[in-house]
Amino acid sequence: MLRLRPEVNDDLRRRSTGLRISACVSVAAFALLLFVTMPLCAATTVDDTSQGLTCQCGCGLTVANCNHPECNFSVPLRGEIARMIDKGMDRPAIIAFYRAKFGEKILSAPTTEGFNLLAWVMPFLAVIVGGGLIVMMLGRWRNETPPPAPVDERAPVIDPKLREQLDAEVKRQL
């Protein structure tokens, strides 16, 4: 590793840490932008809309994935959703209609309002905090200096003639 003056080393370390932080913030902002804008680009479909609703027949699946071929709930609901889309309703309006009709239990994912917002935020927050702690601990472990080697008070005294002979043999070998 290249050893520079301590003040230069500290300056480089501060700069690289700042670059890492700004890179992480940039990636997170880009991911958030994609997460927010992707649904705006999609057209409303029956499958997409019925994925947001939970079947009430007891199967525990979404209306789009209900595995009962003659389900008394999902089959008619998919037909109703298709008619609503034909009338020009979009996905949020259809989901809101069924939420008003059946309550929160119809939704396949929690809303982003009130206490339900924690269900969306906490996993991301946990990953970010955990990743930050890992990076911080790795940085501390990497920068930690090893303890100095114990000094033997009775260090052997090397005869200068033997030292010269050893240096001469080493030079001859190289």
N, C-alpha and C positions, 0 to 999 in steps of 0.2 A: 504494500500500500504506500502511496506517495505521502510522505510526511512534509507538511508545510509548517510555517510558523503557526503557533496556536491561534492567533487572532484571525489569520486567513482561513484556517480550518473551521473555526466557529462561524465565520461569515458564510463560507460555502455550505455548511450544515444548515444554517438558518435559511439560506436561499433555496436549498433543495427541499427543505420541509415546507416552505411556502409554496413551491411549485407542486409538491404532492397534494397539498390541501386544495389549491386552486384546481388541479386536475380532477380530484374527487368531486369537488363542488360542480364542475362543468359536466362531468358524466352524470351526476345525479340530476342536474337541471335538464339535461337532454332526455334522460329516461322519463322524467316527470312530464316533460313536454310531449313525448310520444304517447305516454299513458293517457294524457288528457285529450289529445287531438285525434287519436285513432278512432274512437267511437263516432266522432263527428263526420268522418269520411264514409262510413258504411251506410248502405241503404237498408231500410227496414224489411226484414223477412220473417216468415212464420217461425222458422227454427230459431233464429236469433232471439226473437221476442219470447218464445215459449221456453227458452233456456233460463230466462229470468224468473219463471214461475214454478213453484213446487206443486207436483200432483197431489191431490187430496184423497186419492184412493187408498193410501196407506203404504204404497211402495217405497216412498222416501226419495224418489227420483224427480227430475224436473219434468214438466209437461212434454218437452221435446223427447225425453229419453224413457218415458214410462214403458215398461216391458209387458204390459197387459194389452193384448191385441184388441180386446173389446172393453177397454177401460171406460167406465161411465163418466169419468171426469175429463181425462186428457183428450180423448177423441173429439167430443163436442167442443171443448175449449179451443183446440187448434182450428176448428172450422170458424168459430167466432173471431179468433184472432185474424184469420185470413180475410174475413168480411170487414173487420175494422181497418186493416191495412188498405183494402180496396177503397174504403171511404176516405182514405188520406190521413189516417191517424198514424203517428210515429210511435216508436217503441216506448219512450217515457210516458206518453199519454195512455197507452194501452196498459202498461204496468201500473200506473196510477189508478186507472179505472178498476182493475182487479184488486189492488190494494185497498181501495175504498170499499169494495164489495165483500172481500173475504178477510181483510185485516193483514197484519204483519206476517202471519203464518204462511201466506201464499208466496212470499218473496223467497227466492233461492239464495239470495245474498243479503246481508244486513244493509240498511240504508246508511248514507253518509251524513246522518243528522244525529245530534244529541249524543247519548251514551253509546250508540252503535258505531260512532266514529272511532272509538277505541279499538273495535275489532279490525278496522282497516289500518290504523296508524301503528298500533303496538308491534306487529311483526316486523315492519320496516324499521321502527325505532330500535327494537331489540337487535336486529342485524347490524345497524349502524353503530350502536353503542358497543356491541360485542366486537365488531371489527376494529373500532377505534381502540378498545382496550388491548386487543391482540397486537396491533401495530405499536402502541405505546410500550407494551412490555417487551416486544422484540427489540425496539430501539434502545430501551434501557439495558437489556441483556447484551446487546451488541456493543454498546459504548462502555460497558463496565470494565474497569481495568483489573487485571488479575492481581492478587496480593503479591507483594515482593517476596522473592525467594529468601529463605532463611540464610543468614550470613554465618558461615562457620568461622568462629574466632581463631581457630587454629589452622588457617589456610596454609597449605604447603608452600615452602619457599623453593623456587626452581633455580637451579644453578645456572648462571648466565652462560657458561660454556655449553651446557646441555641445550639451552634455549637456542643458541646460535646453530648448533648441530641439527636440531629439529627443523629450524627455518630453512637451512641449506637443503635438507632432504625433501622438504615440501616443495621447494622451488625446482629441484631436480625432477620431481614427479610430474609437475605441471608443465 
